[in-house]
Amino acid sequence: MVDEQLILDSVGPVQAILDAHDGVVNVVDTTDGIIMISLEGGCTGCSSTPMTAMQIYYSLMKLDGVNDVVFVNGELPAYMRSFIDEKLGQQ
């Protein structure tokens, strides 16, 4: 199980943007290293939410013990997820 505070501390450079726009990262579950999160507050309906989700996904997938990151409200489009997976595979 990945620590919820570590997840929140690791959302990367988007935290300042989230704070400025009343966006909230809600950790729903961390069972088996599968981080289930939702973006709420100011993120709801925001056109930048997919980009925010992409940055969070990238940051969290680098953490030890994280097997997957699932955005429960579908904030991360599949093509963006594939792009990040490809970049992470090249490292």
PDB file of N, CA, C and O in Angstrom:
ATOM      1  N   MET A   1       0.842  -1.183   0.000  1.00  0.00           N
ATOM      2  CA  MET A   1       0.000   0.000   0.000  1.00  0.00           C
ATOM      3  C   MET A   1       0.887   1.245   0.000  1.00  0.00           C
ATOM      4  O   MET A   1       1.801   1.358   0.816  1.00  0.00           O
ATOM      5  N   VAL A   2       0.625   2.151  -0.886  1.00  0.00           N
ATOM      6  CA  VAL A   2       1.388   3.393  -0.993  1.00  0.00           C
ATOM      7  C   VAL A   2       0.745   4.428  -0.068  1.00  0.00           C
ATOM      8  O   VAL A   2      -0.477   4.572  -0.019  1.00  0.00           O
ATOM      9  N   ASP A   3       1.598   5.136   0.658  1.00  0.00           N
ATOM     10  CA  ASP A   3       1.124   6.122   1.624  1.00  0.00           C
ATOM     11  C   ASP A   3       0.389   7.275   0.929  1.00  0.00           C
ATOM     12  O   ASP A   3       0.896   7.854  -0.032  1.00  0.00           O
ATOM     13  N   GLU A   4      -0.797   7.596   1.420  1.00  0.00           N
ATOM     14  CA  GLU A   4      -1.613   8.647   0.820  1.00  0.00           C
ATOM     15  C   GLU A   4      -0.904   9.996   0.840  1.00  0.00           C
ATOM     16  O   GLU A   4      -0.988  10.750  -0.129  1.00  0.00           O
ATOM     17  N   GLN A   5      -0.212  10.309   1.921  1.00  0.00           N
ATOM     18  CA  GLN A   5       0.485  11.595   1.997  1.00  0.00           C
ATOM     19  C   GLN A   5       1.611  11.668   0.966  1.00  0.00           C
ATOM     20  O   GLN A   5       1.855  12.725   0.383  1.00  0.00           O
ATOM     21  N   LEU A   6       2.293  10.548   0.743  1.00  0.00           N
ATOM     22  CA  LEU A   6       3.344  10.513  -0.284  1.00  0.00           C
ATOM     23  C   LEU A   6       2.748  10.806  -1.658  1.00  0.00           C
ATOM     24  O   LEU A   6       3.349  11.514  -2.466  1.00  0.00           O
ATOM     25  N   ILE A   7       1.583  10.266  -1.911  1.00  0.00           N
ATOM     26  CA  ILE A   7       0.896  10.514  -3.177  1.00  0.00           C
ATOM     27  C   ILE A   7       0.603  12.007  -3.322  1.00  0.00           C
ATOM     28  O   ILE A   7       0.902  12.611  -4.352  1.00  0.00           O
ATOM     29  N   LEU A   8       0.021  12.587  -2.288  1.00  0.00           N
ATOM     30  CA  LEU A   8      -0.327  14.006  -2.342  1.00  0.00           C
ATOM     31  C   LEU A   8       0.911  14.887  -2.460  1.00  0.00           C
ATOM     32  O   LEU A   8       0.882  15.925  -3.121  1.00  0.00           O
ATOM     33  N   ASP A   9       1.999  14.469  -1.817  1.00  0.00           N
ATOM     34  CA  ASP A   9       3.251  15.229  -1.889  1.00  0.00           C
ATOM     35  C   ASP A   9       3.935  15.085  -3.244  1.00  0.00           C
ATOM     36  O   ASP A   9       4.828  15.864  -3.577  1.00  0.00           O
ATOM     37  N   SER A  10       3.519  14.090  -4.027  1.00  0.00           N
ATOM     38  CA  SER A  10       4.215  13.760  -5.269  1.00  0.00           C
ATOM     39  C   SER A  10       3.464  14.152  -6.535  1.00  0.00           C
ATOM     40  O   SER A  10       3.819  13.705  -7.625  1.00  0.00           O
ATOM     41  N   VAL A  11       2.449  14.967  -6.407  1.00  0.00           N
ATOM     42  CA  VAL A  11       1.690  15.333  -7.611  1.00  0.00           C
ATOM     43  C   VAL A  11       2.466  16.281  -8.512  1.00  0.00           C
ATOM     44  O   VAL A  11       1.967  16.714  -9.551  1.00  0.00           O
ATOM     45  N   GLY A  12       3.678  16.597  -8.109  1.00  0.00           N
ATOM     46  CA  GLY A  12       4.576  17.336  -8.972  1.00  0.00           C
ATOM     47  C   GLY A  12       4.277  18.825  -9.029  1.00  0.00           C
ATOM     48  O   GLY A  12       3.654  19.391  -8.130  1.00  0.00           O
ATOM     49  N   PRO A  13       4.733  19.435 -10.100  1.00  0.00           N
ATOM     50  CA  PRO A  13       4.637  20.887 -10.216  1.00  0.00           C
ATOM     51  C   PRO A  13       3.216  21.414 -10.364  1.00  0.00           C
ATOM     52  O   PRO A  13       3.000  22.626 -10.337  1.00  0.00           O
ATOM     53  N   VAL A  14       2.250  20.523 -10.518  1.00  0.00           N
ATOM     54  CA  VAL A  14       0.876  20.996 -10.676  1.00  0.00           C
ATOM     55  C   VAL A  14       0.239  21.415  -9.355  1.00  0.00           C
ATOM     56  O   VAL A  14      -0.834  22.018  -9.360  1.00  0.00           O
ATOM     57  N   GLN A  15       0.874  21.111  -8.227  1.00  0.00           N
ATOM     58  CA  GLN A  15       0.245  21.436  -6.943  1.00  0.00           C
ATOM     59  C   GLN A  15      -0.031  22.931  -6.802  1.00  0.00           C
ATOM     60  O   GLN A  15      -1.086  23.317  -6.297  1.00  0.00           O
ATOM     61  N   ALA A  16       0.895  23.771  -7.237  1.00  0.00           N
ATOM     62  CA  ALA A  16       0.691  25.224  -7.150  1.00  0.00           C
ATOM     63  C   ALA A  16      -0.499  25.654  -8.004  1.00  0.00           C
ATOM     64  O   ALA A  16      -1.271  26.534  -7.623  1.00  0.00           O
ATOM     65  N   ILE A  17      -0.633  25.015  -9.168  1.00  0.00           N
ATOM     66  CA  ILE A  17      -1.758  25.339 -10.053  1.00  0.00           C
ATOM     67  C   ILE A  17      -3.067  24.882  -9.416  1.00  0.00           C
ATOM     68  O   ILE A  17      -4.065  25.602  -9.441  1.00  0.00           O
ATOM     69  N   LEU A  18      -3.053  23.679  -8.845  1.00  0.00           N
ATOM     70  CA  LEU A  18      -4.249  23.179  -8.164  1.00  0.00           C
ATOM     71  C   LEU A  18      -4.661  24.131  -7.047  1.00  0.00           C
ATOM     72  O   LEU A  18      -5.836  24.469  -6.910  1.00  0.00           O
ATOM     73  N   ASP A  19      -3.691  24.557  -6.254  1.00  0.00           N
ATOM     74  CA  ASP A  19      -3.979  25.457  -5.141  1.00  0.00           C
ATOM     75  C   ASP A  19      -4.578  26.773  -5.629  1.00  0.00           C
ATOM     76  O   ASP A  19      -5.521  27.292  -5.032  1.00  0.00           O
ATOM     77  N   ALA A  20      -4.032  27.303  -6.706  1.00  0.00           N
ATOM     78  CA  ALA A  20      -4.490  28.591  -7.228  1.00  0.00           C
ATOM     79  C   ALA A  20      -5.899  28.522  -7.815  1.00  0.00           C
ATOM     80  O   ALA A  20      -6.598  29.534  -7.876  1.00  0.00           O
ATOM     81  N   HIS A  21      -6.313  27.336  -8.244  1.00  0.00           N
ATOM     82  CA  HIS A  21      -7.618  27.196  -8.903  1.00  0.00           C
ATOM     83  C   HIS A  21      -8.599  26.347  -8.104  1.00  0.00           C
ATOM     84  O   HIS A  21      -9.580  25.843  -8.651  1.00  0.00           O
ATOM     85  N   ASP A  22      -8.333  26.192  -6.819  1.00  0.00           N
ATOM     86  CA  ASP A  22      -9.211  25.407  -5.941  1.00  0.00           C
ATOM     87  C   ASP A  22      -9.398  23.970  -6.409  1.00  0.00           C
ATOM     88  O   ASP A  22     -10.452  23.368  -6.199  1.00  0.00           O
ATOM     89  N   GLY A  23      -8.365  23.428  -7.046  1.00  0.00           N
ATOM     90  CA  GLY A  23      -8.399  22.030  -7.470  1.00  0.00           C
ATOM     91  C   GLY A  23      -7.958  21.132  -6.329  1.00  0.00           C
ATOM     92  O   GLY A  23      -7.125  21.515  -5.507  1.00  0.00           O
ATOM     93  N   VAL A  24      -8.521  19.941  -6.287  1.00  0.00           N
ATOM     94  CA  VAL A  24      -8.241  18.999  -5.207  1.00  0.00           C
ATOM     95  C   VAL A  24      -7.950  17.620  -5.790  1.00  0.00           C
ATOM     96  O   VAL A  24      -8.683  17.133  -6.650  1.00  0.00           O
ATOM     97  N   VAL A  25      -6.870  16.996  -5.311  1.00  0.00           N
ATOM     98  CA  VAL A  25      -6.586  15.604  -5.643  1.00  0.00           C
ATOM     99  C   VAL A  25      -7.161  14.764  -4.516  1.00  0.00           C
ATOM    100  O   VAL A  25      -6.753  14.905  -3.363  1.00  0.00           O
ATOM    101  N   ASN A  26      -8.093  13.903  -4.836  1.00  0.00           N
ATOM    102  CA  ASN A  26      -8.718  13.036  -3.853  1.00  0.00           C
ATOM    103  C   ASN A  26      -8.226  11.606  -4.060  1.00  0.00           C
ATOM    104  O   ASN A  26      -8.486  11.005  -5.103  1.00  0.00           O
ATOM    105  N   VAL A  27      -7.513  11.058  -3.069  1.00  0.00           N
ATOM    106  CA  VAL A  27      -7.030   9.679  -3.147  1.00  0.00           C
ATOM    107  C   VAL A  27      -8.163   8.767  -2.696  1.00  0.00           C
ATOM    108  O   VAL A  27      -8.587   8.812  -1.541  1.00  0.00           O
ATOM    109  N   VAL A  28      -8.647   7.941  -3.613  1.00  0.00           N
ATOM    110  CA  VAL A  28      -9.783   7.065  -3.341  1.00  0.00           C
ATOM    111  C   VAL A  28      -9.327   5.735  -2.757  1.00  0.00           C
ATOM    112  O   VAL A  28      -9.935   5.221  -1.818  1.00  0.00           O
ATOM    113  N   ASP A  29      -8.237   5.172  -3.324  1.00  0.00           N
ATOM    114  CA  ASP A  29      -7.761   3.862  -2.882  1.00  0.00           C
ATOM    115  C   ASP A  29      -6.308   3.685  -3.321  1.00  0.00           C
ATOM    116  O   ASP A  29      -5.865   4.292  -4.296  1.00  0.00           O
ATOM    117  N   THR A  30      -5.570   2.844  -2.585  1.00  0.00           N
ATOM    118  CA  THR A  30      -4.171   2.564  -2.944  1.00  0.00           C
ATOM    119  C   THR A  30      -3.864   1.066  -2.883  1.00  0.00           C
ATOM    120  O   THR A  30      -2.695   0.683  -2.857  1.00  0.00           O
ATOM    121  N   THR A  31      -4.874   0.231  -2.861  1.00  0.00           N
ATOM    122  CA  THR A  31      -4.699  -1.206  -2.731  1.00  0.00           C
ATOM    123  C   THR A  31      -3.840  -1.771  -3.861  1.00  0.00           C
ATOM    124  O   THR A  31      -4.021  -1.432  -5.030  1.00  0.00           O
ATOM    125  N   ASP A  32      -2.902  -2.641  -3.484  1.00  0.00           N
ATOM    126  CA  ASP A  32      -2.032  -3.348  -4.436  1.00  0.00           C
ATOM    127  C   ASP A  32      -1.226  -2.412  -5.334  1.00  0.00           C
ATOM    128  O   ASP A  32      -0.879  -2.775  -6.458  1.00  0.00           O
ATOM    129  N   GLY A  33      -0.929  -1.212  -4.844  1.00  0.00           N
ATOM    130  CA  GLY A  33      -0.139  -0.276  -5.628  1.00  0.00           C
ATOM    131  C   GLY A  33      -0.895   0.358  -6.782  1.00  0.00           C
ATOM    132  O   GLY A  33      -0.296   0.998  -7.646  1.00  0.00           O
ATOM    133  N   ILE A  34      -2.204   0.181  -6.797  1.00  0.00           N
ATOM    134  CA  ILE A  34      -3.046   0.809  -7.822  1.00  0.00           C
ATOM    135  C   ILE A  34      -3.667   2.047  -7.185  1.00  0.00           C
ATOM    136  O   ILE A  34      -4.566   1.957  -6.349  1.00  0.00           O
ATOM    137  N   ILE A  35      -3.164   3.197  -7.601  1.00  0.00           N
ATOM    138  CA  ILE A  35      -3.611   4.455  -7.019  1.00  0.00           C
ATOM    139  C   ILE A  35      -4.863   4.901  -7.753  1.00  0.00           C
ATOM    140  O   ILE A  35      -4.832   5.149  -8.959  1.00  0.00           O
ATOM    141  N   MET A  36      -5.945   5.000  -7.033  1.00  0.00           N
ATOM    142  CA  MET A  36      -7.198   5.480  -7.617  1.00  0.00           C
ATOM    143  C   MET A  36      -7.431   6.879  -7.074  1.00  0.00           C
ATOM    144  O   MET A  36      -7.583   7.078  -5.868  1.00  0.00           O
ATOM    145  N   ILE A  37      -7.457   7.856  -7.993  1.00  0.00           N
ATOM    146  CA  ILE A  37      -7.647   9.242  -7.583  1.00  0.00           C
ATOM    147  C   ILE A  37      -8.670   9.926  -8.469  1.00  0.00           C
ATOM    148  O   ILE A  37      -8.982   9.475  -9.571  1.00  0.00           O
ATOM    149  N   SER A  38      -9.178  11.026  -7.951  1.00  0.00           N
ATOM    150  CA  SER A  38     -10.057  11.879  -8.749  1.00  0.00           C
ATOM    151  C   SER A  38      -9.603  13.317  -8.558  1.00  0.00           C
ATOM    152  O   SER A  38      -9.055  13.682  -7.518  1.00  0.00           O
ATOM    153  N   LEU A  39      -9.840  14.111  -9.568  1.00  0.00           N
ATOM    154  CA  LEU A  39      -9.551  15.538  -9.500  1.00  0.00           C
ATOM    155  C   LEU A  39     -10.882  16.250  -9.301  1.00  0.00           C
ATOM    156  O   LEU A  39     -11.814  16.085 -10.088  1.00  0.00           O
ATOM    157  N   GLU A  40     -10.953  17.032  -8.252  1.00  0.00           N
ATOM    158  CA  GLU A  40     -12.228  17.638  -7.875  1.00  0.00           C
ATOM    159  C   GLU A  40     -12.072  19.134  -7.662  1.00  0.00           C
ATOM    160  O   GLU A  40     -11.018  19.704  -7.945  1.00  0.00           O
ATOM    161  N   GLY A  41     -13.118  19.763  -7.164  1.00  0.00           N
ATOM    162  CA  GLY A  41     -13.093  21.200  -6.925  1.00  0.00           C
ATOM    163  C   GLY A  41     -13.011  21.943  -8.237  1.00  0.00           C
ATOM    164  O   GLY A  41     -13.815  21.716  -9.141  1.00  0.00           O
ATOM    165  N   GLY A  42     -12.024  22.846  -8.343  1.00  0.00           N
ATOM    166  CA  GLY A  42     -11.856  23.651  -9.548  1.00  0.00           C
ATOM    167  C   GLY A  42     -11.516  22.840 -10.783  1.00  0.00           C
ATOM    168  O   GLY A  42     -11.621  23.346 -11.900  1.00  0.00           O
ATOM    169  N   CYS A  43     -11.108  21.583 -10.604  1.00  0.00           N
ATOM    170  CA  CYS A  43     -10.769  20.725 -11.750  1.00  0.00           C
ATOM    171  C   CYS A  43     -12.011  20.271 -12.506  1.00  0.00           C
ATOM    172  O   CYS A  43     -11.938  19.958 -13.694  1.00  0.00           O
ATOM    173  N   THR A  44     -13.134  20.234 -11.831  1.00  0.00           N
ATOM    174  CA  THR A  44     -14.360  19.733 -12.435  1.00  0.00           C
ATOM    175  C   THR A  44     -14.776  20.634 -13.595  1.00  0.00           C
ATOM    176  O   THR A  44     -15.096  21.807 -13.400  1.00  0.00           O
ATOM    177  N   GLY A  45     -14.767  20.083 -14.780  1.00  0.00           N
ATOM    178  CA  GLY A  45     -15.167  20.829 -15.966  1.00  0.00           C
ATOM    179  C   GLY A  45     -14.091  21.725 -16.548  1.00  0.00           C
ATOM    180  O   GLY A  45     -14.336  22.393 -17.552  1.00  0.00           O
ATOM    181  N   CYS A  46     -12.906  21.763 -15.950  1.00  0.00           N
ATOM    182  CA  CYS A  46     -11.823  22.618 -16.450  1.00  0.00           C
ATOM    183  C   CYS A  46     -11.198  21.989 -17.690  1.00  0.00           C
ATOM    184  O   CYS A  46     -10.942  20.785 -17.722  1.00  0.00           O
ATOM    185  N   SER A  47     -10.956  22.801 -18.698  1.00  0.00           N
ATOM    186  CA  SER A  47     -10.381  22.281 -19.943  1.00  0.00           C
ATOM    187  C   SER A  47      -8.928  21.835 -19.781  1.00  0.00           C
ATOM    188  O   SER A  47      -8.408  21.112 -20.630  1.00  0.00           O
ATOM    189  N   SER A  48      -8.274  22.254 -18.713  1.00  0.00           N
ATOM    190  CA  SER A  48      -6.879  21.858 -18.476  1.00  0.00           C
ATOM    191  C   SER A  48      -6.744  20.571 -17.664  1.00  0.00           C
ATOM    192  O   SER A  48      -5.631  20.093 -17.449  1.00  0.00           O
ATOM    193  N   THR A  49      -7.843  20.016 -17.220  1.00  0.00           N
ATOM    194  CA  THR A  49      -7.794  18.829 -16.365  1.00  0.00           C
ATOM    195  C   THR A  49      -7.032  17.661 -16.999  1.00  0.00           C
ATOM    196  O   THR A  49      -6.259  17.015 -16.291  1.00  0.00           O
ATOM    197  N   PRO A  50      -7.203  17.350 -18.290  1.00  0.00           N
ATOM    198  CA  PRO A  50      -6.412  16.245 -18.857  1.00  0.00           C
ATOM    199  C   PRO A  50      -4.904  16.485 -18.767  1.00  0.00           C
ATOM    200  O   PRO A  50      -4.151  15.547 -18.507  1.00  0.00           O
ATOM    201  N   MET A  51      -4.456  17.707 -18.976  1.00  0.00           N
ATOM    202  CA  MET A  51      -3.031  18.011 -18.868  1.00  0.00           C
ATOM    203  C   MET A  51      -2.562  17.884 -17.418  1.00  0.00           C
ATOM    204  O   MET A  51      -1.463  17.396 -17.155  1.00  0.00           O
ATOM    205  N   THR A  52      -3.393  18.322 -16.491  1.00  0.00           N
ATOM    206  CA  THR A  52      -3.076  18.182 -15.068  1.00  0.00           C
ATOM    207  C   THR A  52      -2.969  16.707 -14.707  1.00  0.00           C
ATOM    208  O   THR A  52      -2.038  16.294 -14.016  1.00  0.00           O
ATOM    209  N   ALA A  53      -3.935  15.914 -15.182  1.00  0.00           N
ATOM    210  CA  ALA A  53      -3.933  14.475 -14.911  1.00  0.00           C
ATOM    211  C   ALA A  53      -2.694  13.815 -15.503  1.00  0.00           C
ATOM    212  O   ALA A  53      -2.119  12.915 -14.889  1.00  0.00           O
ATOM    213  N   MET A  54      -2.279  14.251 -16.686  1.00  0.00           N
ATOM    214  CA  MET A  54      -1.109  13.675 -17.325  1.00  0.00           C
ATOM    215  C   MET A  54       0.139  13.924 -16.479  1.00  0.00           C
ATOM    216  O   MET A  54       0.955  13.020 -16.301  1.00  0.00           O
ATOM    217  N   GLN A  55       0.292  15.133 -15.961  1.00  0.00           N
ATOM    218  CA  GLN A  55       1.449  15.451 -15.132  1.00  0.00           C
ATOM    219  C   GLN A  55       1.428  14.653 -13.836  1.00  0.00           C
ATOM    220  O   GLN A  55       2.466  14.164 -13.391  1.00  0.00           O
ATOM    221  N   ILE A  56       0.258  14.519 -13.229  1.00  0.00           N
ATOM    222  CA  ILE A  56       0.135  13.745 -11.992  1.00  0.00           C
ATOM    223  C   ILE A  56       0.463  12.278 -12.261  1.00  0.00           C
ATOM    224  O   ILE A  56       1.198  11.654 -11.495  1.00  0.00           O
ATOM    225  N   TYR A  57      -0.072  11.736 -13.330  1.00  0.00           N
ATOM    226  CA  TYR A  57       0.188  10.345 -13.709  1.00  0.00           C
ATOM    227  C   TYR A  57       1.688  10.123 -13.863  1.00  0.00           C
ATOM    228  O   TYR A  57       2.236   9.155 -13.335  1.00  0.00           O
ATOM    229  N   TYR A  58       2.346  11.021 -14.588  1.00  0.00           N
ATOM    230  CA  TYR A  58       3.787  10.919 -14.811  1.00  0.00           C
ATOM    231  C   TYR A  58       4.546  10.921 -13.482  1.00  0.00           C
ATOM    232  O   TYR A  58       5.442  10.101 -13.278  1.00  0.00           O
ATOM    233  N   SER A  59       4.197  11.822 -12.595  1.00  0.00           N
ATOM    234  CA  SER A  59       4.881  11.924 -11.298  1.00  0.00           C
ATOM    235  C   SER A  59       4.659  10.689 -10.440  1.00  0.00           C
ATOM    236  O   SER A  59       5.597  10.170  -9.837  1.00  0.00           O
ATOM    237  N   LEU A  60       3.423  10.222 -10.385  1.00  0.00           N
ATOM    238  CA  LEU A  60       3.101   9.095  -9.502  1.00  0.00           C
ATOM    239  C   LEU A  60       3.648   7.773 -10.018  1.00  0.00           C
ATOM    240  O   LEU A  60       4.020   6.910  -9.223  1.00  0.00           O
ATOM    241  N   MET A  61       3.706   7.597 -11.339  1.00  0.00           N
ATOM    242  CA  MET A  61       4.210   6.334 -11.888  1.00  0.00           C
ATOM    243  C   MET A  61       5.698   6.147 -11.615  1.00  0.00           C
ATOM    244  O   MET A  61       6.213   5.038 -11.752  1.00  0.00           O
ATOM    245  N   LYS A  62       6.384   7.198 -11.236  1.00  0.00           N
ATOM    246  CA  LYS A  62       7.801   7.108 -10.900  1.00  0.00           C
ATOM    247  C   LYS A  62       8.038   6.627  -9.466  1.00  0.00           C
ATOM    248  O   LYS A  62       9.165   6.282  -9.109  1.00  0.00           O
ATOM    249  N   LEU A  63       6.997   6.601  -8.650  1.00  0.00           N
ATOM    250  CA  LEU A  63       7.145   6.219  -7.248  1.00  0.00           C
ATOM    251  C   LEU A  63       7.292   4.702  -7.091  1.00  0.00           C
ATOM    252  O   LEU A  63       6.660   3.930  -7.813  1.00  0.00           O
ATOM    253  N   ASP A  64       8.125   4.290  -6.148  1.00  0.00           N
ATOM    254  CA  ASP A  64       8.252   2.873  -5.817  1.00  0.00           C
ATOM    255  C   ASP A  64       6.920   2.354  -5.285  1.00  0.00           C
ATOM    256  O   ASP A  64       6.247   3.023  -4.501  1.00  0.00           O
ATOM    257  N   GLY A  65       6.558   1.178  -5.714  1.00  0.00           N
ATOM    258  CA  GLY A  65       5.348   0.537  -5.209  1.00  0.00           C
ATOM    259  C   GLY A  65       4.085   0.906  -5.958  1.00  0.00           C
ATOM    260  O   GLY A  65       3.018   0.359  -5.678  1.00  0.00           O
ATOM    261  N   VAL A  66       4.187   1.829  -6.910  1.00  0.00           N
ATOM    262  CA  VAL A  66       3.014   2.208  -7.698  1.00  0.00           C
ATOM    263  C   VAL A  66       2.982   1.346  -8.958  1.00  0.00           C
ATOM    264  O   VAL A  66       3.907   1.369  -9.770  1.00  0.00           O
ATOM    265  N   ASN A  67       1.902   0.590  -9.100  1.00  0.00           N
ATOM    266  CA  ASN A  67       1.733  -0.288 -10.261  1.00  0.00           C
ATOM    267  C   ASN A  67       0.877   0.348 -11.354  1.00  0.00           C
ATOM    268  O   ASN A  67       1.037   0.046 -12.537  1.00  0.00           O
ATOM    269  N   ASP A  68      -0.030   1.227 -10.945  1.00  0.00           N
ATOM    270  CA  ASP A  68      -0.900   1.894 -11.906  1.00  0.00           C
ATOM    271  C   ASP A  68      -1.543   3.092 -11.215  1.00  0.00           C
ATOM    272  O   ASP A  68      -1.642   3.147  -9.990  1.00  0.00           O
ATOM    273  N   VAL A  69      -1.974   4.047 -12.030  1.00  0.00           N
ATOM    274  CA  VAL A  69      -2.714   5.202 -11.533  1.00  0.00           C
ATOM    275  C   VAL A  69      -3.993   5.277 -12.345  1.00  0.00           C
ATOM    276  O   VAL A  69      -3.957   5.376 -13.572  1.00  0.00           O
ATOM    277  N   VAL A  70      -5.115   5.230 -11.658  1.00  0.00           N
ATOM    278  CA  VAL A  70      -6.415   5.253 -12.316  1.00  0.00           C
ATOM    279  C   VAL A  70      -7.156   6.514 -11.875  1.00  0.00           C
ATOM    280  O   VAL A  70      -7.329   6.763 -10.682  1.00  0.00           O
ATOM    281  N   PHE A  71      -7.585   7.295 -12.846  1.00  0.00           N
ATOM    282  CA  PHE A  71      -8.395   8.474 -12.560  1.00  0.00           C
ATOM    283  C   PHE A  71      -9.851   8.041 -12.648  1.00  0.00           C
ATOM    284  O   PHE A  71     -10.350   7.742 -13.733  1.00  0.00           O
ATOM    285  N   VAL A  72     -10.522   8.007 -11.519  1.00  0.00           N
ATOM    286  CA  VAL A  72     -11.848   7.388 -11.442  1.00  0.00           C
ATOM    287  C   VAL A  72     -12.910   8.118 -12.249  1.00  0.00           C
ATOM    288  O   VAL A  72     -13.935   7.531 -12.598  1.00  0.00           O
ATOM    289  N   ASN A  73     -12.678   9.399 -12.552  1.00  0.00           N
ATOM    290  CA  ASN A  73     -13.650  10.147 -13.351  1.00  0.00           C
ATOM    291  C   ASN A  73     -13.204  10.290 -14.804  1.00  0.00           C
ATOM    292  O   ASN A  73     -13.761  11.099 -15.546  1.00  0.00           O
ATOM    293  N   GLY A  74     -12.198   9.507 -15.217  1.00  0.00           N
ATOM    294  CA  GLY A  74     -11.752   9.523 -16.600  1.00  0.00           C
ATOM    295  C   GLY A  74     -11.008  10.783 -17.006  1.00  0.00           C
ATOM    296  O   GLY A  74     -11.051  11.186 -18.169  1.00  0.00           O
ATOM    297  N   GLU A  75     -10.318  11.413 -16.046  1.00  0.00           N
ATOM    298  CA  GLU A  75      -9.650  12.678 -16.333  1.00  0.00           C
ATOM    299  C   GLU A  75      -8.454  12.539 -17.280  1.00  0.00           C
ATOM    300  O   GLU A  75      -8.030  13.523 -17.888  1.00  0.00           O
ATOM    301  N   LEU A  76      -7.910  11.328 -17.409  1.00  0.00           N
ATOM    302  CA  LEU A  76      -6.735  11.126 -18.255  1.00  0.00           C
ATOM    303  C   LEU A  76      -7.118  10.334 -19.503  1.00  0.00           C
ATOM    304  O   LEU A  76      -7.366   9.131 -19.415  1.00  0.00           O
ATOM    305  N   PRO A  77      -7.170  10.994 -20.666  1.00  0.00           N
ATOM    306  CA  PRO A  77      -7.512  10.281 -21.902  1.00  0.00           C
ATOM    307  C   PRO A  77      -6.483   9.196 -22.225  1.00  0.00           C
ATOM    308  O   PRO A  77      -5.304   9.330 -21.895  1.00  0.00           O
ATOM    309  N   ALA A  78      -6.932   8.142 -22.860  1.00  0.00           N
ATOM    310  CA  ALA A  78      -6.083   6.984 -23.161  1.00  0.00           C
ATOM    311  C   ALA A  78      -4.853   7.365 -23.982  1.00  0.00           C
ATOM    312  O   ALA A  78      -3.770   6.832 -23.742  1.00  0.00           O
ATOM    313  N   TYR A  79      -4.998   8.273 -24.941  1.00  0.00           N
ATOM    314  CA  TYR A  79      -3.845   8.628 -25.774  1.00  0.00           C
ATOM    315  C   TYR A  79      -2.775   9.348 -24.960  1.00  0.00           C
ATOM    316  O   TYR A  79      -1.587   9.198 -25.243  1.00  0.00           O
ATOM    317  N   MET A  80      -3.173  10.127 -23.956  1.00  0.00           N
ATOM    318  CA  MET A  80      -2.204  10.806 -23.101  1.00  0.00           C
ATOM    319  C   MET A  80      -1.503   9.790 -22.198  1.00  0.00           C
ATOM    320  O   MET A  80      -0.299   9.880 -21.955  1.00  0.00           O
ATOM    321  N   ARG A  81      -2.263   8.844 -21.717  1.00  0.00           N
ATOM    322  CA  ARG A  81      -1.698   7.777 -20.876  1.00  0.00           C
ATOM    323  C   ARG A  81      -0.652   6.999 -21.677  1.00  0.00           C
ATOM    324  O   ARG A  81       0.432   6.718 -21.166  1.00  0.00           O
ATOM    325  N   SER A  82      -0.963   6.652 -22.918  1.00  0.00           N
ATOM    326  CA  SER A  82      -0.033   5.916 -23.770  1.00  0.00           C
ATOM    327  C   SER A  82       1.236   6.713 -24.008  1.00  0.00           C
ATOM    328  O   SER A  82       2.332   6.153 -24.005  1.00  0.00           O
ATOM    329  N   PHE A  83       1.096   8.012 -24.215  1.00  0.00           N
ATOM    330  CA  PHE A  83       2.246   8.884 -24.435  1.00  0.00           C
ATOM    331  C   PHE A  83       3.189   8.844 -23.236  1.00  0.00           C
ATOM    332  O   PHE A  83       4.403   8.717 -23.400  1.00  0.00           O
ATOM    333  N   ILE A  84       2.634   8.953 -22.033  1.00  0.00           N
ATOM    334  CA  ILE A  84       3.466   8.939 -20.808  1.00  0.00           C
ATOM    335  C   ILE A  84       4.077   7.559 -20.615  1.00  0.00           C
ATOM    336  O   ILE A  84       5.253   7.453 -20.269  1.00  0.00           O
ATOM    337  N   ASP A  85       3.307   6.504 -20.831  1.00  0.00           N
ATOM    338  CA  ASP A  85       3.853   5.146 -20.680  1.00  0.00           C
ATOM    339  C   ASP A  85       5.055   4.947 -21.596  1.00  0.00           C
ATOM    340  O   ASP A  85       6.053   4.338 -21.211  1.00  0.00           O
ATOM    341  N   GLU A  86       4.943   5.467 -22.806  1.00  0.00           N
ATOM    342  CA  GLU A  86       6.041   5.357 -23.765  1.00  0.00           C
ATOM    343  C   GLU A  86       7.273   6.122 -23.262  1.00  0.00           C
ATOM    344  O   GLU A  86       8.392   5.615 -23.339  1.00  0.00           O
ATOM    345  N   LYS A  87       7.066   7.333 -22.750  1.00  0.00           N
ATOM    346  CA  LYS A  87       8.167   8.137 -22.229  1.00  0.00           C
ATOM    347  C   LYS A  87       8.814   7.457 -21.025  1.00  0.00           C
ATOM    348  O   LYS A  87      10.039   7.447 -20.912  1.00  0.00           O
ATOM    349  N   LEU A  88       8.018   6.896 -20.136  1.00  0.00           N
ATOM    350  CA  LEU A  88       8.558   6.223 -18.950  1.00  0.00           C
ATOM    351  C   LEU A  88       9.352   4.989 -19.356  1.00  0.00           C
ATOM    352  O   LEU A  88      10.339   4.648 -18.706  1.00  0.00           O
ATOM    353  N   GLY A  89       8.931   4.315 -20.426  1.00  0.00           N
ATOM    354  CA  GLY A  89       9.628   3.130 -20.897  1.00  0.00           C
ATOM    355  C   GLY A  89      10.986   3.429 -21.509  1.00  0.00           C
ATOM    356  O   GLY A  89      11.844   2.550 -21.592  1.00  0.00           O
ATOM    357  N   GLN A  90      11.177   4.660 -21.934  1.00  0.00           N
ATOM    358  CA  GLN A  90      12.444   5.055 -22.551  1.00  0.00           C
ATOM    359  C   GLN A  90      13.491   5.479 -21.529  1.00  0.00           C
ATOM    360  O   GLN A  90      14.654   5.674 -21.881  1.00  0.00           O
ATOM    361  N   GLN A  91      13.100   5.620 -20.290  1.00  0.00           N
ATOM    362  CA  GLN A  91      14.040   6.084 -19.263  1.00  0.00           C
ATOM    363  C   GLN A  91      14.917   4.972 -18.768  1.00  0.00           C
ATOM    364  O   GLN A  91      15.764   5.193 -17.902  1.00  0.00           O
TER     365      GLN A  91
END
